[in-house]
Amino acid sequence: MKENKYMEIPREELLEETKRFKEWSGPVLVKLFTDSEYGLLSLGSGGLLKYRGRYFAITNEHVIRNVDKEKRKSEIIIPYKDKNNKDIKVKIIDDEEDKENDFAALEICETSVKLMKNHWFLDESYMEKNVLDYIDRSNVVFLHGFPWTETNIDTANRIVDMTTLPYTTFVNEYNDYSDILELIADSKGISEFGTEINLPSFAGMSGSLVYGYYRNELIPYKFLGILSYWEAKTNILGVFPISEVINFLDTKFFITD
C-alpha cells in the first residue's frame, strides 16, 4: 500500500476551485442512455477523450453490459447540442469492452464531433499517466458525474431532467496489489455556498472521469482515471488509473495482428 501525502489548501479555496472545476469539466462529461422495450433508460456517466487522433466516450463495462453487443451502436444514446441548439445523439462507429478491468469505450464519428456545440474532448496533454507521482505531492481529487438520484426520465414524452454532481474529495490510498486508486467517499459534504449538505448516492457515477488538481499550473486539472465502483459500507470510491485506460484503448483499437 502507498499512503498519500496531504496538500494543505484552505476550505474556501477548495470551494471556489470546485465551482471552477464544475464549469471546466462539464463539457467533457456525458450521460449514456439506451432505448429499450421499456422506453428511454439511464445507463450511467462517461467522459470524452481524444486519443491518437480518434474520439471516444469512455465508461465502465458494467454501465453498458445490459445493452446487446450487436445493438450498441444504434441503441446507446449520448446526446449533445448542435450549433442550432438542437438535441442530437452521437454516431457511434465502434465499441469495445474489457470485462475483467471494467472498461468500455465507444468510438464517435468525427462528423458528430464537429457538430458538437456543448462538449470538448480531453487530449493527452490533460492526462496524468503516472498517478503515483501525483499522489506523492497531492491528495486532492475532483470528479463529476450524473448520480441516479438526480436523474428523472419522463418515459412517455422522452424528457430528461438531470443534475450533475461535482465532487471534491481526497485520496485514501493507492492499492498496489489491485492497481486501484481509492478515494474517500463521505456522505456529507460542503456545498458550493459553504453549507453542509447530505450528498446523493454515488450510484450512477460509474464511468465518471477523475481528476487531479494542479494548483497554480497552466492546466489546473488532469485526468487521473475512471471511477469504477463505490463501496458504501467503507465509504470508498475505486478508480482505475489512466495508464490502464490507455492500455485498453491501445489494445482494442490500435494494435492489429
N, C-alpha and C positions, 0 to 999 in steps of 0.2 A: 504494500500500500504506500502511496505517496501523499503525504499530508500537504494541505495548502498553506500558503502564507497570505496574510491579510494586507490589503491596501486600505489605508486609513483615509476614508472620504466622509465628510460631513453628510448627515442625512439630508439636509437641504439641497446640497449639490446633487445627490442621487435622485431626489425628487425632480429637480429640474432636468437632469440628464434623461430620466425616464420619459419625460414629455418629448424631448428632442428625439429620443430613440423611437418612440411610437410613430412620429411623423416620418422619420428616415426609413424605418423598416416596413412600414405599412405597404408600400408599393411592391415589396418583394414577397409579401405574404399572399397565399392563395387559399381558397376554400374549395374542397373537392366534393362534388355531389354525384349521384347516379340516378338515372331514370330506371324505374323498376315497375313491376306489376302493381305495386302499392303507391306509385307516384314518385315524386321527387324526394330523394333521401339524402341526408347529410352523411358524408364519409369521414372527413377529418381535415386536418390542416396540411399545408405543404409550403415549399419555398421555391423560388425561381433562381436557376443558375445558368450562366453561360460558361461552357467548358469546351475547350479545344474547338471553338468556332460553332458549336451547336448549342441548342437551347433546351433546357429540361425543367420540369416540375419534379421536385424531389419530395418523397414522403416515406412512410413506413409500408412494408409489405402488408402488415395486418390491416392497414387502412383500406386497401383495395382488394383484400383477399376474397370477399364475397361477390365480387364482380367477375363474371365468367371471363377467363383469359381471352377467349376468341372475340369477346364483345367489348373489351375495354376501350378501344379506340373510338367507338361510337357511343358507348353508354356512360363513360365517365365525363362529367361536365366540370370544366374550370372556366367560370365566367370572367369576362373583362368588358370594359367600355371602350368603344372606338372613338375617333375624333368627333363624331356626331353625338356622343354620349349614349349610344345605343348599346344595350347588353348583348353580347355575343359570346359563344363558347369557343375555346381554342380548338384548333385542329390538331389532334394527336396523331403522329405518324409512326410511332414505335413505343413499345413499353417493355420493360424488363424488371425482374424481381430477384431478390436473394432472401429466401425464407429463413435461412439459418441466422443471418445478421439483421433481418427485418428491414431491408431496404427495398424501395421501389422507385423507379424513375419513368416518367412519361416524356418522350421527346416531342417538342412542339414545333409545328411547321413555321418556317421563317416568315411566311405571309402573315400568320396570326401575330407574330412578334412585332412586325412592322405596323400593324393596326392598333396595337395596344396603346391606349392613352394613359391609363392609370397604373401601369406596372413597369418595373425595370428588373433586369437580371444581374445578379452578382457575378462578377468575373473573378479570375484568380487573384487579382490584387486585393480582393476583400476576403480572402481565405487564409486562416491561420492553420497551416498544415502541421505545426508542432505544438500540440495542446499542452504538453508538459512544460515547454518553455514559457507559455503564457501563465500557467498557474504557479510557476516559480516566482512570478512577480506580482500577481494579482489574483484575487478570488472573486471579483465582481463579474456577474454574468447576467445578460439580458436575454429574454425570449419573448416571442409574440405569436399568438395563435388564436384559434376560434374554439372556446370551450362549448361543449354541447349544451350546457345550461343556458347559454346566451344565444342559442340559435333556434329560431322558431320558423316553421315552414307551414304556410297555408297551401296544402297539397292541391286543393281544388283549383285555386287561382294561380298556383305556381309563383307565390310571392314569398320571399325570404326576408326575415328581419333578424339580423345578427350583429353582435357586438364583439370586437376583438378584446383580448386580454394581453396588454403589455405587462411583463412581469420581471422585476429585478430581484435577483437572489444571489447566493454565494455558493462557491464550491464546497462540497463536503469532503470529498477525496477523489483521487484517481485510483480506480481498481486495476492494478497491473495484471491480475490474473485474467479478468474478463475484457480488458481494454475498454472499460466504461468510465466515463466521467460522471460522478454522482453529484447532484445538486441538492441543496436544502429546499424542501417544498413545504413551507409553512402555510397553514390555512388562514392565518391572519396577516394582514399587511397594512401598508400606508398608501392611501390614495394619492393621486397627483396634487390634491389640495391639502395634503398633510394630515388628513384624518385617518384614524384606524378603521379598517373595514374587514369583513369576512370575505375571503376570496371564493369565487365559484369553483366548482370541481375542475380538476385538470383534465378530466375525460374530454376527448375531442381535440386536445392539444397535441396529440401524437403527430409527428411529421413536421412540427414547428422547427424552424432554424434557431440555433442557439448561438449567441454572440459574446465575444469578449469586449471589454471596454478599454480602449486605448486613449487614456487621458492625455489631453494636450497634444495629440498627434493629428496629422493631416487626415488620416482615415480613422474616425473615432470608434468604429465598431467593425469587428471582423468575425466571419463565420467560423465557429469552433466545431460544430457538429449538429446532429439531428436528434431531437427529443424522441425517445422510443417508448418509454414506459413511466408510469407513476406508481410508486408503492405507497398507498395511503396509510398503512399501519406504521411505517417507518418515516413517513414524510420525506421520501427521496424521489427525485427525478433522475432517470437514467438517460445518458446522452452518448451516442456513438460518435467518435471523433471524425472530423472532416477527412483525415487520411484514409479511413475505411470507406467513406463515401466515394472518394476519388478512385480508390482501387476498384470498387464496384463498377463505377462508370467506365473506367478503362477496360475492365474485363468484359463487360457486357456489350459495350457499344463501339469500342475502338480496336480491340485485339481480335484479329481474324486468324483462322487456321491456315 
